[in-house]
Amino acid sequence: MSELDIEKLLSALEDDNNTELLDLDMKKINIDKADILSKLELPKTQYNDLLKKLKHYRYIDELPGMRYGSYIRWISIKDPEKLKLTTGGIVCEMKVGDNGIVVVCKNNFNRFFQFNMPETLIFQKLNEQELVLLSALDYINS
């Protein structure tokens, strides 16, 4: 490991936001993604395409797992005939609404939009610190 990698790893370990990742590794993250996507009963090509697009993302099923400022993509499950992975956005706000938790995001064009968390499958992009930490955990566990 280079000196730069060690510094990144130490920084990732000191970040309190990464504590929930200590119980995970890339294998577990990929299994979770595969399991949730398989429940959609998509054609094999579409399923594999989604897995490829979500390579450095993890499935978020609870509010504590989502971070402000993180980039997320989601699939609306309101209409099973129209399952599509969005281009996503940056999490700006999470609030409690009449239909559960509402997530407010901003896209690349600085447009704000919101969606109901219970009506979507959410995938959060792993940042550089998380990727370094997960690769170290994978190395330790192998």
C-alpha positions in Angstrom: 0.0 0.0 0.0 1.3 3.4 -0.9 1.6 6.2 1.6 -1.4 8.0 -0.1 -3.6 4.9 0.3 -2.7 4.6 3.9 -3.7 8.2 4.5 -7.0 7.7 2.7 -7.6 4.6 4.8 -6.9 6.4 8.1 -9.1 9.2 7.0 -11.9 6.8 6.2 -11.6 5.0 9.5 -11.7 8.3 11.4 -15.0 9.4 9.7 -17.9 8.5 12.0 -20.2 8.3 8.9 -18.4 5.2 7.8 -19.1 3.1 11.0 -22.0 1.2 9.4 -19.7 0.1 6.6 -17.5 -1.8 9.0 -20.0 -4.6 9.0 -20.1 -4.8 5.2 -17.8 -5.7 2.3 -18.2 -5.4 -1.4 -19.5 -9.0 -1.6 -22.3 -8.2 0.8 -23.2 -5.0 -0.9 -23.3 -6.7 -4.3 -25.4 -9.6 -2.9 -27.9 -7.0 -1.4 -28.2 -5.2 -4.8 -28.6 -8.5 -6.7 -31.3 -9.7 -4.2 -33.4 -6.5 -4.4 -33.1 -6.3 -8.2 -34.1 -10.0 -8.6 -37.3 -9.3 -6.8 -38.3 -7.0 -9.7 -38.4 -10.0 -12.0 -36.8 -8.2 -14.8 -35.6 -9.8 -18.1 -32.0 -11.1 -17.6 -30.5 -8.4 -19.9 -32.2 -5.6 -18.1 -31.2 -7.1 -14.7 -27.5 -7.4 -15.8 -27.6 -3.8 -17.3 -28.8 -2.4 -13.9 -26.2 -4.3 -12.0 -23.5 -2.8 -14.3 -24.9 0.7 -13.9 -25.0 0.3 -10.1 -21.4 -1.1 -9.8 -20.2 1.5 -7.2 -23.6 1.9 -5.5 -25.1 0.3 -2.4 -28.8 -0.3 -1.8 -30.3 1.9 0.9 -33.4 0.6 2.6 -33.4 2.7 5.8 -33.1 6.5 6.4 -30.0 6.3 8.6 -28.1 4.8 5.7 -28.6 7.8 3.5 -26.3 10.8 3.7 -26.9 14.5 2.9 -24.7 15.4 -0.1 -24.5 11.9 -1.4 -25.3 11.0 -5.0 -28.2 8.6 -5.3 -30.1 6.9 -8.1 -33.5 5.1 -7.7 -36.1 3.0 -9.3 -39.8 4.0 -8.7 -41.8 0.9 -7.9 -45.2 2.6 -8.0 -45.9 1.2 -11.5 -44.4 -2.3 -12.1 -44.8 -1.8 -15.8 -42.5 1.3 -15.8 -39.4 0.3 -13.8 -36.6 2.7 -14.8 -33.3 3.7 -13.1 -33.2 7.5 -12.8 -30.1 9.5 -13.6 -30.2 10.6 -10.0 -29.2 13.6 -7.9 -27.6 14.8 -4.8 -29.5 14.4 -1.5 -30.4 17.9 -0.2 -33.1 17.2 2.4 -35.0 14.4 4.0 -38.4 15.2 5.6 -41.4 13.3 7.0 -44.5 13.7 4.8 -48.0 12.3 4.8 -46.8 9.3 2.8 -43.7 8.6 4.7 -40.2 10.0 4.2 -39.7 12.4 1.3 -36.3 12.8 -0.2 -35.4 16.1 -1.9 -32.6 16.0 -4.5 -30.8 18.4 -6.8 -29.7 17.2 -10.3 -26.8 18.4 -12.5 -29.0 21.2 -13.9 -29.6 22.6 -10.4 -33.3 21.5 -10.6 -34.8 20.3 -7.4 -37.2 17.3 -7.2 -38.6 15.0 -4.6 -39.8 11.4 -4.2 -41.3 9.3 -1.5 -38.8 6.8 0.0 -41.4 4.0 0.5 -42.2 4.0 -3.3 -38.6 3.6 -4.5 -35.5 1.4 -4.4 -32.6 3.8 -3.6 -29.0 3.2 -4.5 -26.3 5.5 -3.0 -23.0 6.0 -4.8 -20.0 5.0 -2.7 -17.6 7.8 -2.2 -13.8 7.5 -2.4 -13.4 7.1 1.3 -16.0 4.3 1.4 -14.4 2.5 -1.5 -11.0 2.6 0.2 -12.5 1.3 3.4 -14.4 -1.4 1.7 -11.3 -2.5 -0.3 -9.3 -2.7 2.9 -12.1 -4.8 4.5 -12.2 -7.1 1.5 -8.4 -7.5 1.8 -8.6 -8.3 5.5 -11.5 -10.7 5.0 -9.8 -12.6 2.2 
